[in-house]
Amino acid sequence: MSENSIHQGKTAFVLAGGGAAGSYQAGALKAIEEHDIHPDFIWGTSAGALNAVGYSYCGMDETLKMWRSIKKRSDIFGANLFRYLGLPFGVDGVYHSSPLRKKLMGLTSKNSPRIPIFVNVTDLNTGRLVSKSPEDCTHKEFIDWAVASASLPVIVEPVKERYVDGGVLENVPLKSVIKKGATRIFMILNYPNDKDKRIMPKKDVSGIFGIVARTIELMSNEGYWEDLAICELMNSHPDMKKIELHVVAPDRQILTAMDFDHALIQKAISQGYLDSKRMLEAMSKQNH
């Protein structure tokens, strides 16, 4: 008997952003897939959007192969020559996302999505969050949306000149899946689910990568805790639907958004798998 058969209502996966730390999430998803839990839909932001695409189109074995193929940052982002030369024209980011787009096209080109997925993107012109699914556009266009969702502003140039990382406005799409009607949620973070550990003091925040990544981290953090409070409020109100929330998160941060280091990625994948297995074992004990 699958875990889905004992639950009535919609099941959703919430996949948070985190750049290279999304490798932790991929390991966690592999354990959930092995546990025979299948979502009605998946919602991802940034690295979570990439994992959502991989999970829905081809499963986690192929997605993990993609993560394990990453040896260095240039395997994901290509350098913009004009910016490296210090010229102020021609590009809107230190890197372009062509290598990432190529990886996602290769991952998905022979398959169709098995499960409905949504990805979050920030529209710089309107200042609003945009959510897209494969049903909204062509396959190539949807891959562009997924790439945009992972395009950290300033570090990676926008897609179609104005679309950037959805994590600017909703790094953890918890609110989105609740609005969509999910009553059982598996939320996979790429950082500790603890206020005291989530934003750790740093002795030195310097360099363009460090400053931008830290800024996005601080901006998105408060929104997450507000969404979590909404979920708790719904569960405490007698007239509102109850939300069954299961969280997978590391005890400490293993790598940062731009740490595309092969050894750290391997470590994060393994830790995500183990943490997810522990959560699933605890959940099974509660159900029995």
Beta strands, then each sheet from edge to edge (+ up, - down):
strand 1: 10-15
strand 2: 41-45
strand 3: 78-79
strand 4: 95-96
strand 5: 117-123
strand 6: 128-132
strand 7: 163-165
strand 8: 182-188
strand 9: 244-248
sheet 1: 6+ 5- 2- 1- 8- 9-
sheet 2: 3+ 4-
sheet 3: 6+ 5- 7+
end
